Amino acid sequence: MERAAVIVAIDGPSGTGKSSTSKAVAAQLGLSYLDTGAQYRAITWWMVNNGIDIDDPTAIAAVAGKPEIVSGTDPAHPTITVDGTDVAGPIRTQEVTSKVSAVSAVPEVRTRITELQRSLATSAEQGIVVEGRDIGTTVLPDADLKIFLTASPEARAARRSGELKGADVHATRAALIKRDAADSSRKASPLAKADDAVEVDTTDLTLAQVIECVVTLVEEKRAAAK
């Protein structure tokens, strides 16, 4: 039976299970998948590699249109390249992580990346799960389903430290809170929950439970769209 294509926006701060949940939901339901954070990391990586002064928003704005960023949307194997170079590994370094908030706060960068995100979302024939921080509010305000994942700072720090193998939980928690503050207070598309988003607190849920919850929400939306 032909299923309605749905655009699903999943927002929330780091460490709430956004990426793992989004990929799994997309794979389970046959949807495309887009990690928008990877796109901001990619443009940050390019800025660092090209010696752009990260503390100078004017310098960042001047070259925001230069790198060619291509995102593969297969949830089983999401890819990202910059000017033809695979950067899936390099964009996860601490150097990029520490600079991505500053780069992504520049309005010209957000405009550029938002255009990329919208074109990928509208061209996904089966539908798509798009995860980030401003998808439901700014990038795709007309998304069929908006979900906002939350979790306590302690739970998020524990998860992120686990991912980073041996990272200090207290330092990780402090870094997450600092990143939240930067993302929530920036003038251009701050991290915020859309008024019509469904909030899911993942603090006491396993990843499997979060995935099951989101899959159910998407299936209900699909059924209603028939």
C-alpha atoms as a printed R data frame, in Angstrom:
    type eleno elety resid chain resno      x      y      z
1   ATOM     1    CA   MET     A     1  0.000  0.000  0.000
2   ATOM     2    CA   GLU     A     2  1.313  3.478 -0.876
3   ATOM     3    CA   ARG     A     3  2.388  5.309  2.254
4   ATOM     4    CA   ALA     A     4  2.217  9.045  2.670
5   ATOM     5    CA   ALA     A     5  5.628 10.716  2.612
6   ATOM     6    CA   VAL     A     6  6.226 12.467  5.919
7   ATOM     7    CA   ILE     A     7  8.744 15.099  6.945
8   ATOM     8    CA   VAL     A     8  9.771 14.569 10.558
9   ATOM     9    CA   ALA     A     9 11.698 17.261 12.452
10  ATOM    10    CA   ILE     A    10 13.584 16.094 15.549
11  ATOM    11    CA   ASP     A    11 15.196 18.828 17.637
12  ATOM    12    CA   GLY     A    12 16.913 19.006 20.988
13  ATOM    13    CA   PRO     A    13 20.261 19.643 22.652
14  ATOM    14    CA   SER     A    14 23.304 17.334 22.499
15  ATOM    15    CA   GLY     A    15 23.179 14.019 24.337
16  ATOM    16    CA   THR     A    16 19.413 13.502 24.176
17  ATOM    17    CA   GLY     A    17 19.718 10.616 21.717
18  ATOM    18    CA   LYS     A    18 18.779 12.644 18.642
19  ATOM    19    CA   SER     A    19 21.157 11.056 16.141
20  ATOM    20    CA   SER     A    20 20.737  7.448 17.237
21  ATOM    21    CA   THR     A    21 16.965  7.828 17.404
22  ATOM    22    CA   SER     A    22 16.634  9.663 14.095
23  ATOM    23    CA   LYS     A    23 18.768  7.170 12.169
24  ATOM    24    CA   ALA     A    24 16.964  4.169 13.617
25  ATOM    25    CA   VAL     A    25 13.494  5.617 13.005
26  ATOM    26    CA   ALA     A    26 14.374  6.523  9.407
27  ATOM    27    CA   ALA     A    27 15.806  3.048  8.747
28  ATOM    28    CA   GLN     A    28 12.822  1.288 10.321
29  ATOM    29    CA   LEU     A    29 10.262  3.320  8.368
30  ATOM    30    CA   GLY     A    30 12.094  3.543  5.037
31  ATOM    31    CA   LEU     A    31 12.692  7.291  5.253
32  ATOM    32    CA   SER     A    32 15.723  9.368  4.318
33  ATOM    33    CA   TYR     A    33 17.817 10.828  7.155
34  ATOM    34    CA   LEU     A    34 19.644 14.119  7.568
35  ATOM    35    CA   ASP     A    35 22.006 15.056 10.389
36  ATOM    36    CA   THR     A    36 22.032 18.856 10.129
37  ATOM    37    CA   GLY     A    37 24.646 19.152 12.862
38  ATOM    38    CA   ALA     A    38 27.097 17.354 10.571
39  ATOM    39    CA   GLN     A    39 26.572 20.102  7.975
40  ATOM    40    CA   TYR     A    40 27.468 22.808 10.488
41  ATOM    41    CA   ARG     A    41 30.462 20.752 11.574
42  ATOM    42    CA   ALA     A    42 31.476 20.375  7.921
43  ATOM    43    CA   ILE     A    43 31.462 24.102  7.235
44  ATOM    44    CA   THR     A    44 33.334 24.657 10.526
45  ATOM    45    CA   TRP     A    45 35.939 22.068  9.483
46  ATOM    46    CA   TRP     A    46 36.364 23.917  6.168
47  ATOM    47    CA   MET     A    47 36.800 27.256  7.972
48  ATOM    48    CA   VAL     A    48 39.460 25.781 10.291
49  ATOM    49    CA   ASN     A    49 41.258 24.064  7.386
50  ATOM    50    CA   ASN     A    50 41.331 27.268  5.393
51  ATOM    51    CA   GLY     A    51 42.656 29.420  8.214
52  ATOM    52    CA   ILE     A    52 39.530 31.529  8.658
53  ATOM    53    CA   ASP     A    53 39.481 33.457 11.966
54  ATOM    54    CA   ILE     A    54 36.661 31.778 13.913
55  ATOM    55    CA   ASP     A    55 36.431 34.833 16.203
56  ATOM    56    CA   ASP     A    56 35.645 37.119 13.257
57  ATOM    57    CA   PRO     A    57 31.994 36.753 12.127
58  ATOM    58    CA   THR     A    58 32.634 39.068  9.158
59  ATOM    59    CA   ALA     A    59 35.428 36.814  7.881
60  ATOM    60    CA   ILE     A    60 33.212 33.733  8.296
61  ATOM    61    CA   ALA     A    61 30.281 35.418  6.540
62  ATOM    62    CA   ALA     A    62 32.474 36.415  3.589
63  ATOM    63    CA   VAL     A    63 33.325 32.793  2.714
64  ATOM    64    CA   ALA     A    64 30.164 30.992  3.867
65  ATOM    65    CA   GLY     A    65 29.163 30.264  0.273
66  ATOM    66    CA   LYS     A    66 32.489 28.773 -0.828
67  ATOM    67    CA   PRO     A    67 32.595 25.136  0.358
68  ATOM    68    CA   GLU     A    68 30.487 22.565 -1.502
69  ATOM    69    CA   ILE     A    69 28.786 20.435  1.139
70  ATOM    70    CA   VAL     A    70 27.034 17.228  0.054
71  ATOM    71    CA   SER     A    71 25.037 15.070  2.490
72  ATOM    72    CA   GLY     A    72 24.092 11.459  1.755
73  ATOM    73    CA   THR     A    73 20.704 10.675  3.313
74  ATOM    74    CA   ASP     A    74 20.771  6.857  3.600
75  ATOM    75    CA   PRO     A    75 20.186  6.196  7.333
76  ATOM    76    CA   ALA     A    76 22.235  2.994  7.142
77  ATOM    77    CA   HIS     A    77 25.215  4.880  5.765
78  ATOM    78    CA   PRO     A    78 24.904  8.669  6.077
79  ATOM    79    CA   THR     A    79 27.776 10.442  4.351
80  ATOM    80    CA   ILE     A    80 29.100 13.987  4.198
81  ATOM    81    CA   THR     A    81 31.687 15.487  1.896
82  ATOM    82    CA   VAL     A    82 33.215 18.950  1.551
83  ATOM    83    CA   ASP     A    83 34.535 19.799 -1.925
84  ATOM    84    CA   GLY     A    84 34.551 16.065 -2.662
85  ATOM    85    CA   THR     A    85 36.473 15.065  0.486
86  ATOM    86    CA   ASP     A    86 34.906 12.613  2.954
87  ATOM    87    CA   VAL     A    87 34.850 14.477  6.267
88  ATOM    88    CA   ALA     A    88 32.684 12.128  8.368
89  ATOM    89    CA   GLY     A    89 35.646 11.481 10.698
90  ATOM    90    CA   PRO     A    90 37.423 14.867 10.771
91  ATOM    91    CA   ILE     A    91 34.259 16.818 11.665
92  ATOM    92    CA   ARG     A    92 33.984 14.942 14.984
93  ATOM    93    CA   THR     A    93 37.311 16.166 16.386
94  ATOM    94    CA   GLN     A    94 37.432 18.251 19.554
95  ATOM    95    CA   GLU     A    95 38.808 21.181 17.548
96  ATOM    96    CA   VAL     A    96 35.712 21.298 15.339
97  ATOM    97    CA   THR     A    97 33.381 20.621 18.276
98  ATOM    98    CA   SER     A    98 34.792 23.572 20.215
99  ATOM    99    CA   LYS     A    99 34.292 25.964 17.291
100 ATOM   100    CA   VAL     A   100 30.982 24.874 15.740
101 ATOM   101    CA   SER     A   101 28.786 27.099 17.938
102 ATOM   102    CA   ALA     A   102 30.700 30.242 16.902
103 ATOM   103    CA   VAL     A   103 30.531 29.391 13.195
104 ATOM   104    CA   SER     A   104 26.884 28.309 13.244
105 ATOM   105    CA   ALA     A   105 25.857 31.542 14.984
106 ATOM   106    CA   VAL     A   106 26.802 33.579 11.902
107 ATOM   107    CA   PRO     A   107 23.568 34.414 10.002
108 ATOM   108    CA   GLU     A   108 25.145 33.937  6.549
109 ATOM   109    CA   VAL     A   109 26.227 30.421  7.543
110 ATOM   110    CA   ARG     A   110 22.748 29.566  8.809
111 ATOM   111    CA   THR     A   111 21.124 30.908  5.642
112 ATOM   112    CA   ARG     A   112 23.454 28.817  3.472
113 ATOM   113    CA   ILE     A   113 22.996 25.594  5.430
114 ATOM   114    CA   THR     A   114 19.243 26.096  5.841
115 ATOM   115    CA   GLU     A   115 18.877 26.290  2.051
116 ATOM   116    CA   LEU     A   116 20.751 22.987  1.716
117 ATOM   117    CA   GLN     A   117 18.534 21.370  4.353
118 ATOM   118    CA   ARG     A   118 15.295 22.522  2.768
119 ATOM   119    CA   SER     A   119 16.280 21.284 -0.676
120 ATOM   120    CA   LEU     A   120 17.180 17.846  0.718
121 ATOM   121    CA   ALA     A   121 13.910 17.644  2.677
122 ATOM   122    CA   THR     A   122 11.696 18.614 -0.258
123 ATOM   123    CA   SER     A   123 13.441 16.190 -2.640
124 ATOM   124    CA   ALA     A   124 13.076 13.132 -0.348
125 ATOM   125    CA   GLU     A   125 10.415 11.116 -2.176
126 ATOM   126    CA   GLN     A   126  9.572  8.716  0.661
127 ATOM   127    CA   GLY     A   127  9.858 11.346  3.368
128 ATOM   128    CA   ILE     A   128 12.730 12.207  5.688
129 ATOM   129    CA   VAL     A   129 13.776 12.478  9.322
130 ATOM   130    CA   VAL     A   130 15.731 15.714  9.839
131 ATOM   131    CA   GLU     A   131 17.507 16.208 13.158
132 ATOM   132    CA   GLY     A   132 19.022 19.359 14.557
133 ATOM   133    CA   ARG     A   133 18.376 22.325 16.815
134 ATOM   134    CA   ASP     A   134 16.133 24.634 14.787
135 ATOM   135    CA   ILE     A   135 14.376 22.284 12.353
136 ATOM   136    CA   GLY     A   136 10.817 22.595 13.673
137 ATOM   137    CA   THR     A   137 11.114 26.318 14.364
138 ATOM   138    CA   THR     A   138 13.103 27.675 11.412
139 ATOM   139    CA   VAL     A   139 14.220 25.169  8.778
140 ATOM   140    CA   LEU     A   140 10.998 23.190  8.314
141 ATOM   141    CA   PRO     A   141  8.232 25.030 10.199
142 ATOM   142    CA   ASP     A   142  5.640 23.124  8.121
143 ATOM   143    CA   ALA     A   143  7.047 19.667  8.943
144 ATOM   144    CA   ASP     A   144  4.364 16.995  9.290
145 ATOM   145    CA   LEU     A   145  5.628 15.984 12.729
146 ATOM   146    CA   LYS     A   146  7.867 17.863 15.156
147 ATOM   147    CA   ILE     A   147  9.534 16.172 18.092
148 ATOM   148    CA   PHE     A   148 11.692 17.817 20.761
149 ATOM   149    CA   LEU     A   149 13.929 15.449 22.744
150 ATOM   150    CA   THR     A   150 15.112 16.478 26.196
151 ATOM   151    CA   ALA     A   151 17.072 14.848 29.019
152 ATOM   152    CA   SER     A   152 18.697 15.965 32.252
153 ATOM   153    CA   PRO     A   153 22.213 17.436 31.959
154 ATOM   154    CA   GLU     A   154 23.495 14.503 34.033
155 ATOM   155    CA   ALA     A   155 22.012 11.873 31.704
156 ATOM   156    CA   ARG     A   156 23.251 13.719 28.635
157 ATOM   157    CA   ALA     A   157 26.778 14.053 30.052
158 ATOM   158    CA   ALA     A   158 26.909 10.354 30.922
159 ATOM   159    CA   ARG     A   159 25.860  9.390 27.384
160 ATOM   160    CA   ARG     A   160 28.270 11.767 25.698
161 ATOM   161    CA   SER     A   161 31.158 10.639 27.954
162 ATOM   162    CA   GLY     A   162 30.359  7.060 26.977
163 ATOM   163    CA   GLU     A   163 30.570  8.014 23.297
164 ATOM   164    CA   LEU     A   164 33.865  9.810 23.865
165 ATOM   165    CA   LYS     A   165 35.366  6.806 25.710
166 ATOM   166    CA   GLY     A   166 36.684  7.871 29.077
167 ATOM   167    CA   ALA     A   167 35.890 11.565 28.896
168 ATOM   168    CA   ASP     A   168 35.385 13.283 32.245
169 ATOM   169    CA   VAL     A   169 31.647 13.378 33.000
170 ATOM   170    CA   HIS     A   170 31.815 16.660 34.944
171 ATOM   171    CA   ALA     A   171 33.783 18.407 32.206
172 ATOM   172    CA   THR     A   172 31.402 16.982 29.605
173 ATOM   173    CA   ARG     A   173 28.381 18.221 31.559
174 ATOM   174    CA   ALA     A   174 29.888 21.711 31.823
175 ATOM   175    CA   ALA     A   175 30.647 21.728 28.071
176 ATOM   176    CA   LEU     A   176 27.085 20.630 27.231
177 ATOM   177    CA   ILE     A   177 25.555 23.360 29.399
178 ATOM   178    CA   LYS     A   178 27.858 25.950 27.803
179 ATOM   179    CA   ARG     A   179 26.861 24.727 24.316
180 ATOM   180    CA   ASP     A   180 23.148 24.865 25.260
181 ATOM   181    CA   ALA     A   181 23.545 28.459 26.439
182 ATOM   182    CA   ALA     A   182 25.325 29.468 23.228
183 ATOM   183    CA   ASP     A   183 22.769 27.717 21.005
184 ATOM   184    CA   SER     A   184 19.734 28.985 22.914
185 ATOM   185    CA   SER     A   185 20.879 32.611 23.077
186 ATOM   186    CA   ARG     A   186 22.162 33.172 19.545
187 ATOM   187    CA   LYS     A   187 20.215 35.689 17.487
188 ATOM   188    CA   ALA     A   188 19.949 33.516 14.364
189 ATOM   189    CA   SER     A   189 17.631 30.507 14.757
190 ATOM   190    CA   PRO     A   190 18.246 29.686 18.429
191 ATOM   191    CA   LEU     A   191 17.702 26.210 19.858
192 ATOM   192    CA   ALA     A   192 14.044 26.205 20.857
193 ATOM   193    CA   LYS     A   193 11.062 23.887 21.030
194 ATOM   194    CA   ALA     A   194  8.400 24.615 18.408
195 ATOM   195    CA   ASP     A   195  4.959 25.398 19.851
196 ATOM   196    CA   ASP     A   196  3.449 22.382 18.082
197 ATOM   197    CA   ALA     A   197  6.276 19.927 18.856
198 ATOM   198    CA   VAL     A   198  5.789 16.761 20.910
199 ATOM   199    CA   GLU     A   199  8.286 16.781 23.789
200 ATOM   200    CA   VAL     A   200  9.891 13.464 24.734
201 ATOM   201    CA   ASP     A   201 12.028 13.355 27.892
202 ATOM   202    CA   THR     A   202 14.611 10.614 27.330
203 ATOM   203    CA   THR     A   203 16.293 10.823 30.770
204 ATOM   204    CA   ASP     A   204 14.892  7.541 32.068
205 ATOM   205    CA   LEU     A   205 14.248  5.826 28.730
206 ATOM   206    CA   THR     A   206 16.439  3.325 26.912
207 ATOM   207    CA   LEU     A   207 17.323  4.104 23.310
208 ATOM   208    CA   ALA     A   208 14.972  1.324 22.181
209 ATOM   209    CA   GLN     A   209 12.105  2.931 24.125
210 ATOM   210    CA   VAL     A   210 12.771  6.346 22.583
211 ATOM   211    CA   ILE     A   211 12.869  4.829 19.086
212 ATOM   212    CA   GLU     A   212  9.615  2.948 19.716
213 ATOM   213    CA   CYS     A   213  7.945  6.133 20.968
214 ATOM   214    CA   VAL     A   214  8.992  8.163 17.903
215 ATOM   215    CA   VAL     A   215  8.111  5.377 15.437
216 ATOM   216    CA   THR     A   216  4.615  5.275 16.950
217 ATOM   217    CA   LEU     A   217  4.225  9.043 16.574
218 ATOM   218    CA   VAL     A   218  5.336  8.898 12.923
219 ATOM   219    CA   GLU     A   219  3.030  5.965 12.126
220 ATOM   220    CA   GLU     A   220  0.090  7.806 13.683
221 ATOM   221    CA   LYS     A   221  0.897 10.863 11.569
222 ATOM   222    CA   ARG     A   222  1.151  8.723  8.422
223 ATOM   223    CA   ALA     A   223 -2.178  7.062  9.140
224 ATOM   224    CA   ALA     A   224 -3.830 10.440  9.634
225 ATOM   225    CA   ALA     A   225 -2.390 11.689  6.328
226 ATOM   226    CA   LYS     A   226 -3.941  8.914  4.230
